[in-house]
């Protein structure tokens, strides 16, 4: 196992230990003012991930919580949902579908989910948080092949595409412009941003009329993404074999820290160069310090201002106007 994956595996073990020591609730409910929708018809049999128990919520309040603020994770998701937070004030018509991180093992539902909506909705952007299936629903390290291995069924991508179809199909209901729906994701969620942005086709058999909608987003924001750089012993910045770039990918915005010990910054560099080669509009910001999972919680580091740059970029690509 290469060093970065040793560290990642160790981090996951520590994360799971912290979860075990945290307060546990039965399930996750969105805050007041938001509406949660099931992604799939109740009577439809969808592939279940390899869960270790019923769906649960863990609230960690210990010393390792970012900025000392409690952090909520969701585990063992078998029936995914999307929660819509309506725009406040002057509605821009734009919307962002948010993919929380968690290594495709758990979901950091607040830190890399609802807190994104706290930033966007006051600016007139509708925000939707995807509670996608976990665990083992995206690429992960496999000791057998000593490589990153995608799942047999791309459950996380299926949920992301279905959520995008729902947002477009119900755009009028949600007060959004179907031509201004983007995605934002963190860590594994950042990889999911790349996955849905570059997918050439639907990853599941259509189940109803909603699946006639286009599932490609109009823009993508990837924060410290992983599972993109092949990361062999050489220094080549090559994509993983299961990742590819579509000539129809939308504009992308990438943010990462050079000192990220979990998802090496070369994941972001590799994605940037691959997009550039394909002539896809892309803007990237690499900071010297910030580590992994810096999210949106304010710190004294320059990286904490990435949201200002992202907002200017949304103006640049025409999603919002001054």
C-alpha positions as CSV (number, residue, x, y, z in Angstrom):
1,X,0.0,0.0,0.0
2,X,1.4,3.4,-0.9
3,X,2.0,5.9,1.9
4,X,-1.0,8.1,1.1
5,X,-3.3,5.1,1.3
6,X,-1.7,4.0,4.6
7,X,-2.5,7.4,6.0
8,X,-6.0,7.4,4.5
9,X,-6.8,3.9,6.0
10,X,-5.4,5.1,9.4
11,X,-7.6,8.2,9.2
12,X,-10.7,6.2,8.4
13,X,-9.9,3.9,11.4
14,X,-9.5,7.0,13.7
15,X,-12.7,8.5,12.2
16,X,-14.7,5.3,12.9
17,X,-13.3,5.3,16.4
18,X,-14.4,8.9,16.9
19,X,-17.8,8.0,15.6
20,X,-18.0,5.1,18.1
21,X,-17.2,7.6,20.9
22,X,-19.8,10.1,19.8
23,X,-23.4,10.6,20.6
24,X,-25.6,8.5,18.3
25,X,-29.1,9.2,17.0
26,X,-31.5,6.9,15.0
27,X,-31.5,8.9,11.7
28,X,-30.8,12.3,10.2
29,X,-33.5,14.9,9.8
30,X,-33.0,18.2,7.9
31,X,-33.3,21.5,9.8
32,X,-36.5,23.5,9.6
33,X,-37.2,25.2,6.3
34,X,-35.7,22.4,4.2
35,X,-37.6,19.7,2.4
36,X,-36.3,16.1,2.1
37,X,-37.3,13.9,-0.9
38,X,-36.7,10.2,-1.6
39,X,-34.6,9.7,-4.7
40,X,-36.1,6.4,-5.8
41,X,-39.7,5.1,-5.8
42,X,-40.3,3.2,-2.5
43,X,-41.2,0.0,-4.3
44,X,-38.1,0.0,-6.5
45,X,-35.4,-2.4,-5.5
46,X,-32.0,-0.6,-5.6
47,X,-28.6,-2.1,-4.9
48,X,-27.8,-2.0,-1.2
49,X,-24.2,-1.1,0.0
50,X,-22.4,-3.5,2.4
51,X,-23.7,-1.9,5.6
52,X,-22.7,-2.8,9.1
53,X,-26.0,-1.9,10.7
54,X,-29.1,0.4,10.3
55,X,-28.7,3.9,9.2
56,X,-27.5,6.1,12.0
57,X,-26.3,9.6,12.9
58,X,-23.2,10.3,15.0
59,X,-22.5,13.7,16.5
60,X,-18.9,14.2,17.5
61,X,-18.3,16.9,20.1
62,X,-14.7,16.0,21.0
63,X,-11.5,18.0,20.7
64,X,-10.9,17.0,17.1
65,X,-14.1,18.5,15.8
66,X,-13.3,21.4,13.4
67,X,-13.0,24.6,15.3
68,X,-14.5,22.8,18.3
69,X,-18.0,22.8,16.6
70,X,-19.8,19.5,16.8
71,X,-19.7,17.5,13.6
72,X,-22.5,15.2,12.3
73,X,-21.9,12.1,10.2
74,X,-24.4,9.7,8.6
75,X,-23.7,6.0,8.3
76,X,-25.1,3.0,6.5
77,X,-27.3,4.8,4.0
78,X,-29.5,2.4,1.9
79,X,-32.4,4.7,0.9
80,X,-30.8,7.9,-0.4
81,X,-32.5,11.3,-0.3
82,X,-32.0,14.9,-1.4
83,X,-32.9,17.8,0.8
84,X,-33.7,21.2,-0.8
85,X,-33.0,24.5,1.0
86,X,-34.8,27.3,-0.8
87,X,-33.0,30.5,-1.9
88,X,-33.5,33.5,0.4
89,X,-33.9,37.1,-0.6
90,X,-33.6,37.8,-4.4
91,X,-33.7,34.4,-6.1
92,X,-30.9,34.1,-8.7
93,X,-32.4,31.0,-10.3
94,X,-29.2,29.1,-9.7
95,X,-28.9,25.9,-7.7
96,X,-26.1,23.8,-6.2
97,X,-26.3,20.1,-5.5
98,X,-23.9,19.3,-2.6
99,X,-22.0,16.0,-2.2
100,X,-20.7,15.6,1.4
101,X,-17.3,13.9,1.8
102,X,-16.5,10.9,4.0
103,X,-14.3,8.6,1.9
104,X,-17.4,6.9,0.4
105,X,-17.7,5.3,3.8
106,X,-19.8,7.9,5.8
107,X,-21.3,11.3,5.0
108,X,-20.1,14.6,6.7
109,X,-23.7,15.8,6.4
110,X,-23.3,19.2,8.1
111,X,-19.6,20.1,7.9
112,X,-19.5,19.4,4.1
113,X,-23.2,19.5,3.5
114,X,-25.8,21.8,5.1
115,X,-23.1,24.4,6.0
116,X,-22.6,24.9,2.3
117,X,-26.3,25.8,2.1
118,X,-25.8,28.3,5.0
119,X,-23.4,30.1,2.6
120,X,-25.4,29.8,-0.6
121,X,-29.0,30.4,0.3
122,X,-28.6,33.9,1.7
123,X,-27.0,34.8,-1.7
124,X,-30.2,33.8,-3.6
125,X,-29.0,30.3,-4.6
126,X,-31.1,27.2,-4.0
127,X,-29.1,24.5,-2.3
128,X,-29.7,20.7,-2.2
129,X,-27.8,18.2,-0.1
130,X,-27.5,14.7,-1.3
131,X,-27.6,11.9,1.2
132,X,-26.1,9.2,-1.1
133,X,-25.6,5.5,-0.4
134,X,-22.6,4.5,1.7
135,X,-20.4,2.6,2.4
136,X,-18.1,1.3,-0.4
137,X,-20.2,3.1,-3.1
138,X,-17.3,4.8,-4.8
139,X,-13.6,4.1,-5.5
140,X,-11.6,2.7,-2.6
141,X,-8.2,1.2,-2.0
142,X,-8.0,-2.6,-2.6
143,X,-5.2,-4.5,-1.0
144,X,-5.6,-7.4,-3.5
145,X,-4.6,-5.3,-6.5
146,X,-2.7,-2.6,-4.6
147,X,-4.8,-0.1,-6.4
148,X,-7.8,2.1,-6.3
149,X,-10.8,0.0,-7.3
150,X,-14.3,1.3,-8.3
151,X,-17.4,-0.5,-7.0
152,X,-19.1,-3.1,-9.2
153,X,-22.2,-0.8,-9.1
154,X,-21.5,3.0,-9.0
155,X,-24.2,3.6,-6.4
156,X,-22.9,7.1,-5.4
157,X,-22.9,8.2,-9.1
158,X,-26.4,6.7,-9.6
159,X,-27.7,8.7,-6.6
160,X,-26.0,11.9,-7.9
161,X,-27.5,11.6,-11.4
162,X,-30.9,10.8,-10.1
163,X,-30.8,13.8,-7.8
164,X,-29.8,16.0,-10.7
165,X,-32.7,14.7,-12.8
166,X,-35.1,15.4,-10.0
167,X,-33.9,19.0,-9.6
168,X,-34.2,19.6,-13.3
169,X,-37.6,17.9,-13.6
170,X,-39.0,19.9,-10.7
171,X,-37.1,23.1,-11.5
172,X,-40.3,25.2,-11.6
173,X,-41.4,23.8,-8.2
174,X,-38.1,24.7,-6.7
175,X,-37.8,28.1,-8.4
176,X,-34.6,27.3,-10.2
177,X,-33.4,27.7,-13.8
178,X,-32.6,24.2,-15.1
179,X,-29.7,25.7,-17.1
180,X,-28.0,26.9,-13.9
181,X,-27.7,23.8,-11.7
182,X,-24.2,23.0,-10.5
183,X,-22.6,20.6,-8.1
184,X,-20.1,21.1,-5.2
185,X,-18.4,18.3,-3.4
186,X,-15.7,17.7,-0.8
187,X,-13.0,14.9,-0.7
188,X,-14.9,11.8,-1.9
189,X,-17.7,14.3,-2.8
190,X,-15.1,16.2,-4.9
191,X,-14.5,13.0,-6.8
192,X,-18.2,12.7,-7.3
193,X,-18.2,16.2,-8.8
194,X,-15.7,15.0,-11.4
195,X,-17.7,11.7,-11.9
196,X,-21.1,13.3,-12.7
197,X,-19.5,16.2,-14.7
198,X,-17.8,13.7,-17.0
199,X,-20.3,10.9,-17.2
200,X,-21.2,10.2,-20.8
201,X,-24.4,8.3,-20.0
202,X,-26.9,7.4,-17.3
203,X,-25.4,4.9,-14.9
204,X,-28.7,3.1,-14.2
205,X,-31.7,1.9,-16.2
206,X,-34.3,4.7,-16.4
207,X,-37.1,4.1,-13.9
208,X,-39.6,6.8,-14.8
209,X,-40.1,10.0,-16.8
210,X,-37.8,12.1,-14.6
211,X,-34.9,10.1,-16.0
212,X,-35.4,11.8,-19.4
213,X,-33.8,14.9,-17.9
214,X,-30.2,15.8,-18.5
215,X,-28.0,14.7,-15.5
216,X,-24.9,16.6,-16.4
217,X,-24.4,19.7,-14.2
218,X,-23.9,23.2,-15.6
219,X,-20.8,23.7,-13.4
220,X,-18.7,21.9,-10.8
221,X,-16.9,22.9,-7.6
222,X,-14.5,20.3,-6.4
223,X,-12.9,20.8,-2.9
224,X,-9.8,18.7,-2.1
225,X,-11.0,15.8,-4.3
226,X,-9.5,12.3,-4.1
227,X,-9.5,9.2,-6.3
228,X,-8.3,11.0,-9.4
229,X,-4.5,10.7,-9.4
230,X,-3.2,7.2,-10.2
231,X,-0.4,7.8,-7.7
232,X,2.1,5.1,-8.6
233,X,5.8,5.4,-7.6
234,X,6.5,7.7,-10.6
235,X,5.6,11.4,-10.6
236,X,3.4,11.3,-13.6
237,X,0.1,13.2,-13.1
238,X,-2.1,10.6,-14.7
239,X,-5.8,10.0,-14.0
240,X,-7.0,6.8,-12.5
241,X,-8.0,4.3,-15.2
242,X,-11.7,4.5,-14.1
243,X,-11.7,8.3,-14.4
244,X,-12.0,10.1,-17.7
245,X,-12.7,13.6,-19.1
246,X,-15.6,14.3,-21.3
247,X,-15.4,16.9,-24.1
248,X,-18.9,18.0,-22.8
249,X,-17.9,18.6,-19.2
250,X,-19.0,21.9,-17.7
251,X,-16.7,24.6,-16.3
252,X,-14.9,23.4,-13.1
253,X,-13.5,25.2,-10.0
254,X,-10.9,23.3,-7.9
255,X,-9.6,24.2,-4.4
256,X,-7.0,22.3,-2.4
257,X,-4.2,22.6,0.1
258,X,-0.6,21.7,-0.7
259,X,-0.2,20.1,2.7
260,X,-3.3,17.9,2.5
261,X,-2.2,14.6,4.1
262,X,-5.2,12.6,3.0
263,X,-6.1,13.4,-0.7
264,X,-2.7,14.4,-2.1
265,X,-2.8,17.8,-3.9
266,X,-1.7,15.8,-7.0
267,X,-5.3,14.7,-7.3
268,X,-6.3,18.3,-7.9
269,X,-3.4,18.9,-10.2
270,X,-4.1,15.8,-12.3
271,X,-7.7,16.8,-12.7
272,X,-6.8,20.3,-13.7
273,X,-4.3,19.2,-16.3
274,X,-6.7,16.6,-17.8
275,X,-9.5,19.3,-18.0
276,X,-7.0,21.7,-19.6
277,X,-5.9,19.1,-22.2
278,X,-9.6,18.6,-23.1
279,X,-10.1,22.3,-23.3
280,X,-12.7,22.4,-20.5
281,X,-12.8,25.8,-18.7
282,X,-11.2,25.3,-15.3
283,X,-10.0,27.5,-12.5
284,X,-7.8,26.2,-9.7
285,X,-6.6,27.6,-6.4
286,X,-3.9,25.8,-4.4
287,X,-3.0,27.1,-1.0
288,X,0.2,26.3,1.0
289,X,-1.7,25.5,4.2
290,X,-5.1,24.2,5.0
291,X,-4.7,20.4,5.3
292,X,-7.7,18.2,4.6
293,X,-11.4,18.8,5.3
294,X,-11.1,22.6,5.8
295,X,-14.7,23.0,4.6
296,X,-16.3,26.4,5.2
297,X,-15.6,26.9,8.9
298,X,-13.6,30.1,9.3
299,X,-9.9,30.0,10.3
300,X,-7.0,32.4,10.3
301,X,-5.5,30.8,7.1
302,X,-5.9,32.4,3.6
303,X,-7.7,29.2,2.4
304,X,-10.7,30.1,4.5
305,X,-11.5,32.8,1.8
306,X,-12.0,30.3,-1.0
307,X,-15.7,31.0,-1.0
308,X,-15.0,34.6,-2.1
309,X,-13.1,33.3,-5.1
310,X,-15.8,30.8,-5.9
311,X,-18.5,33.5,-5.8
312,X,-16.5,35.7,-8.2
313,X,-16.1,32.6,-10.5
314,X,-19.9,32.0,-10.5
315,X,-20.2,35.6,-11.8
316,X,-17.4,35.0,-14.4
317,X,-19.2,32.0,-15.9
318,X,-22.6,33.7,-15.9
319,X,-24.4,31.7,-13.3
320,X,-25.1,34.7,-11.1
321,X,-25.1,38.4,-12.0
322,X,-23.9,41.4,-10.0
